[in-house]
C-alpha cells in the first residue's frame, strides 16, 4: 500500500469520526423549544405533538442522510483525485521502464558487437602473428611483444570487468588493437618485401 493510500485511509477515518460525531450531536441536541415534546412518552402526546415529533425525527434523519451524502461525495472526489494521480504515476513508471528496457537492449547489442569485434581482432592478430613468424622468425620483435601484452590485458578486462561500465575502455582497447593491426600489416608487408628482395639478390649473385 502506498503512502498516499495510507493518508487517504487516515483522512477518511477522521472525516467519518467527525461526521458521526456531528450526526449524533445533531440528533441528540434538538432545538430546546422542542425538548418537552421529545421527553414525553408517545402515549401522552397529543396529535399535534406527535406530528411535531415526527417532523423532528424526519428532520434529524434528513440531516444524517445529507451529511452521509456530503461525506460520500467528498470521499469520491478524494478517491478520484488519488486514482488520477496513481494513473499518471503508473504511466510514468511504464514509460520509464520501457525506456530502461530499450536502453538495456541497446547496451546488450553494443556489448555483443564489441565482443564480436574483439574476437575478430584476436583472430586477425593470430593470423598476422603466424605470418610474421613464418616470414621472419622475429619472435622477440618489440611490436609483437607489445601486441601480446595488449591482448592479455584485453582478455583480463573482458573477463573481470563489468562491460556495462567499461564500454569506453573496451572501445579504447579496440582502437589500440586496430592500430597494432595496421602496424603489424605494414611491418609484414615490409618484411615480405625484404625477404623477396633478399631472395632475388641471392639468385642474381649465384653463378
C-alpha positions in Angstrom: 0.0 0.0 0.0 1.4 3.4 -1.0 1.8 6.4 1.3 -1.0 8.3 -0.5 -3.4 5.4 0.2 -2.5 5.3 3.8 -3.0 9.0 4.1 -6.3 8.6 2.3 -7.5 5.9 4.7 -6.5 8.0 7.8 -8.2 11.1 6.4 -11.4 9.1 5.7 -11.4 7.7 9.2 -11.1 11.2 10.6 -13.9 12.5 8.4 -16.1 9.6 9.3 -15.4 10.1 13.0 -16.1 13.8 12.8 -19.3 13.3 10.7 -20.6 10.6 13.0 -20.0 12.8 16.0 -21.7 15.7 14.3 -24.6 13.5 13.4 -25.0 12.1 16.9 -24.7 15.6 18.3 -27.3 16.9 15.9 -29.7 14.1 16.8 -29.1 14.4 20.5 -29.2 18.2 20.6 -32.6 19.2 19.2 -34.0 22.7 19.5 -34.6 23.4 23.2 -38.1 24.6 22.4 -38.9 21.1 21.3 -37.3 19.3 24.2 -40.5 18.8 26.2 -42.1 17.0 23.2 -39.2 14.6 22.9 -39.2 13.9 26.7 -42.8 12.9 26.8 -43.8 9.3 26.2 -45.6 8.6 22.9 -48.9 7.7 24.7 -49.2 11.0 26.5 -48.6 13.1 23.3 -51.4 14.9 21.6 -52.0 14.6 17.9 -50.2 17.9 17.2 -47.2 16.9 19.4 -47.0 13.5 17.7 -46.9 15.3 14.3 -44.2 17.6 15.7 -42.2 14.7 17.0 -42.4 13.0 13.6 -41.3 16.2 11.8 -38.3 16.5 14.2 -37.4 12.8 13.7 -37.7 13.2 9.9 -35.6 16.4 10.0 -32.9 14.6 12.0 -32.9 11.7 9.6 -32.7 14.0 6.6 -29.8 15.8 8.3 -27.9 12.5 8.8 -28.6 11.5 5.2 -27.3 14.8 3.9 -24.2 14.5 6.0 -23.6 11.0 4.7 -24.1 12.1 1.1 -21.7 15.0 1.6 -19.1 12.6 3.1 -19.6 10.2 0.3 -19.2 12.9 -2.3 -16.0 14.1 -0.5 -14.6 10.6 -0.4 -15.4 10.0 -4.0 -13.7 13.2 -5.0 -10.7 12.3 -2.9 -10.5 8.8 -4.4 -11.0 10.2 -7.9 -8.1 12.6 -7.4 -5.9 9.8 -6.0 -6.8 7.5 -8.8 -5.9 10.1 -11.4 -2.6 10.7 -9.6 -1.8 7.0 -9.5 -2.7 6.5 -13.1 -0.3 9.3 -14.1 2.4 7.8 -11.8 1.8 4.3 -13.3 2.0 5.7 -16.8 5.2 7.5 -16.0 6.7 4.3 -14.5 5.6 2.3 -17.5 7.3 4.8 -19.8 10.5 4.8 -17.6 10.5 1.0 -17.6 10.1 0.9 -21.4 12.9 3.4 -21.8 15.1 1.4 -19.4 14.4 -1.8 -21.2 15.2 -0.2 -24.6 18.5 1.1 -23.2 19.4 -2.3 -21.8 18.6 -3.9 -25.1 20.8 -1.3 -27.0 23.6 -1.8 -24.5 23.4 -5.6 -24.9 23.6 -5.3 -28.7 26.5 -2.9 -28.4 28.3 -5.3 -26.0 27.7 -8.2 -28.4 29.1 -6.1 -31.2 32.2 -5.2 -29.1 32.7 -8.9 -28.3 32.5 -9.8 -31.9 34.9 -7.0 -32.8 37.4 -8.2 -30.2 37.1 -11.8 -31.3 37.7 -10.7 -34.9 40.7 -8.6 -33.9 42.1 -11.5 -31.9 41.7 -13.8 -34.9 43.4 -11.2 -37.1 46.2 -10.9 -34.7 46.8 -14.6 -34.6 46.9 -14.7 -38.4 49.3 -11.8 -38.5 51.5 -13.3 -35.9 51.7 -16.7 -37.7 52.5 -14.9 -40.9 55.1 -12.8 -39.2 56.8 -15.9 -37.5 56.8 -17.8 -40.8 58.4 -15.0 -42.8 60.9 -13.5 -40.4 61.1 -15.6 -37.2 61.4 -12.4 -35.2 59.9 -13.9 -32.1 61.4 -11.2 -29.9 60.1 -8.3 -32.0 59.1 -5.4 -29.7 55.9 -4.7 -31.6 54.9 -8.4 -31.3 55.6 -8.5 -27.6 53.6 -5.3 -27.1 50.8 -6.7 -29.1 50.7 -9.9 -27.0 50.7 -7.7 -23.8 47.7 -5.7 -25.2 45.9 -9.0 -25.9 46.5 -10.3 -22.4 45.3 -7.0 -20.8 42.2 -7.0 -23.1 41.4 -10.6 -22.1 41.7 -9.8 -18.4 39.4 -6.8 -18.9 36.9 -8.8 -20.7 36.9 -11.5 -18.0 36.8 -9.4 -14.9 35.3 -6.0 -15.9 31.7 -5.1 -15.9 31.1 -4.5 -19.6 28.2 -2.1 -19.0 30.5 0.3 -17.1 33.7 -0.4 -19.0 32.5 0.2 -22.6 34.7 3.3 -23.1 37.8 1.3 -22.0 36.9 -1.5 -24.3 36.4 0.9 -27.2 39.8 2.3 -26.4 41.3 -1.2 -26.4 39.7 -1.8 -29.7 41.2 1.3 -31.1 44.7 0.3 -29.8 44.3 -3.2 -31.3 43.3 -1.8 -34.7 46.3 0.5 -34.7 48.5 -2.5 -33.8 46.9 -4.4 -36.7 47.8 -1.7 -39.1 51.4 -1.5 -37.7 51.8 -5.3 -38.0 50.4 -5.3 -41.5 52.9 -2.6 -42.6 55.7 -4.5 -40.9 54.6 -7.7 -42.5 54.5 -6.1 -45.9 57.9 -4.6 -45.3 59.3 -8.0 -44.2 57.8 -9.8 -47.1 59.3 -7.2 -49.5 62.7 -7.5 -47.8 62.6 -11.3 -47.9 61.7 -11.3 -51.6 64.3 -8.7 -52.4 66.9 -10.7 -50.5 66.0 -13.9 -52.4 66.2 -12.0 -55.7 69.6 -10.6 -54.8 70.9 -14.1 -53.8 69.7 -15.6 -57.1 71.4 -12.8 -59.0 74.7 -13.4 -57.1 74.6 -17.1 -57.8 77.0 -18.2 -60.7 
